[in-house]
Amino acid sequence: MKKLISVMMFLALMVPAASFAAGPAVKVDKANVDVTNTASLQRGARYFVNYCMGCHEAQYMRYNRIGRDLGLTDDQVRDNLIFTRDEFGDPTRVGALMKNAYPKRDAAEAFGTAPPDLTLVARVRGEDWLYTFLRSYYLDENRPMGVNNTVFPNVGMPHVLWELQGFQRKEVVGKDARGHDEVRFELVQSGSMSPAEYDKAVRDIVAFLSYMGEPIQTERKMIGIWVMLFLFIFTIIAYLMKKEYWKDVH
Ligand code: HEC
């Protein structure tokens, strides 16, 4: 019986390890986003509504929540982040959810797959994966959109940021220790940004996606620090009390 219990406990411990092993098979770059950097999040929000929302929604997020969290007034949100109209043809209200009017069926027909909602994508894919994904489009004439992606092979999404990044070519330079292709990109047509500027823009987008996946994360981490501090101080008080109560007991 004892043996059975220990085997079961061992198996239970193995589960998280097994699910980690199913992570990305490709090497991803560190995103190093800073979700406490409001300016970066504001830029990310601007890129998101301009370059992503034509196809993707963030249907669990409201515009005015972003405004509140990122220090923007309702008017600033209306003027800079809202480009859609509601079902009555009026400009979308600031308290509305971030939806678009692109029917899923049409989108699926155009791209092979409907663009998924992105509110929680940072929780699903991780920041590093997103950062690498948006920087890993390369020219591939065998694909319908003329591009492919090393992180997401045969992806249905076109290279929507091509005006900023330009187009790059992929070159396989060897194999890494795990047998995956080691690739290098070469910019064959430059965009409006330098590679460093483009990396920064992508970092802003990923920071925004990370914020959106858990808008409360900065506050949660702060509360965590206060709780640890409280527990630390309380431990000292509890210890002193214990000493006081037991001092006459021998
Ligand atoms: C022209 C339409 C279009 C635009 C614009 C667009 N996407 Fe996509 N995106 C797609 C489609 C279609 C897919 C599904 C691809 C697939 O599954 O093959 C997708 C998939 C994705 C995925 C993968 C989701 C997953 O977990 O499978 C991410 C992440 C993503 N898009 C991010 C973005 C970001 C960030 C932007 C803005 C910079 C953006 N997209 C703009 C069409 C678009």
Boltz pocket constraint, residues with backbone or C-beta under 6 A from the ligand:
constraints:
  - pocket:
      binder: B
      contacts: [[A, 47], [A, 48], [A, 51], [A, 52], [A, 53], [A, 54], [A, 55], [A, 56], [A, 107], [A, 111], [A, 113], [A, 114], [A, 115], [A, 116], [A, 118], [A, 121], [A, 124], [A, 125], [A, 130], [A, 133], [A, 154], [A, 155], [A, 156], [A, 157], [A, 158], [A, 160], [A, 161], [A, 205]]
      max_distance: 6.0
